[in-house]
Every structure is written in C-alpha cells, then in structure tokens.
Amino acid sequence: MTIENEYAKLWISEGILYFIYKPQTILQLDTAKKIVMDRLKLQNEISYPVLCDLRMVKDSEKIARDYLAREGSILTKAVAFLVEPPFSEATIYLYLRTSKPVIPTQIFTTKTEALSFLEKYKIK
C-alpha cells in the first residue's frame, strides 16, 4: 500500500517505512499534521523504522519541526534522515539540536548508509 498526498509519498517495504517529500515542499504546521495523519494510517498501529528523504524540502517552520519531533515520533522505532548538503543538512542538524527527538535519529547523505542504520530496528 502506498499513500501519496500533495507533500509526500509513503510506503512500507521490507520492514522499513519510506517517506519521500515532494519537490519544493514547505513544511508548515498544517503540512506536518497531514503528513503524520497519513503516516499513522499507513502504519495501522505498527511501529517501523523510517527513512525520511528531505532532499526536496524547500523550507520549514520551527513550529512544524517541533510538531514532527513530538507527534512525528509516534510509532517510529528510529529515523534516518536522507539529506543533500549543505542546505538540508544544516537545517536538520539545527532540528536535532533544538527539537531533540525522543527516538534514535541520524542524518545521512546516502541511502545505503541510512538503510544500514535502520536495519537493526526492523521487526524481526
């Protein structure tokens, strides 16, 4: 099953939830709420490690980032952020320092490294 909205495309494959933002996405609070609602619907009460591809995000508001750090962590085992330096990388480092997510979270510039990090959090 795949869920797609105007901001992102989400699907689950081999025990990992893939979350790919669409080009030019601007994360605002209403955007963040819609994304979390769709993700939770897809997950059907099952917790997954998440690969979150931020490379196409154009900008984000602090209130949206804070919401995602709290509510966005529900039913997630770990998050690997896939970024493209320097912009998205700098933004996500700031997010990690200020929002302090409650689950294991790391930043990667390659999909291979991100998936390797998430491997240990998959449902066995």
Secondary structure, DSSP 8 states (H G I E B T S, - for coil): -EEE-SSEEEEEETTEEEEEE-TTEEE-HHHHHHHHHHHHHHHTT--EEEEEE-TTEEEE-HHHHHHHHHGGGTTEEEEEEE--TTHHHHHHHHHHHHH--SS-EEEESSHHHHHHHHHTTS--
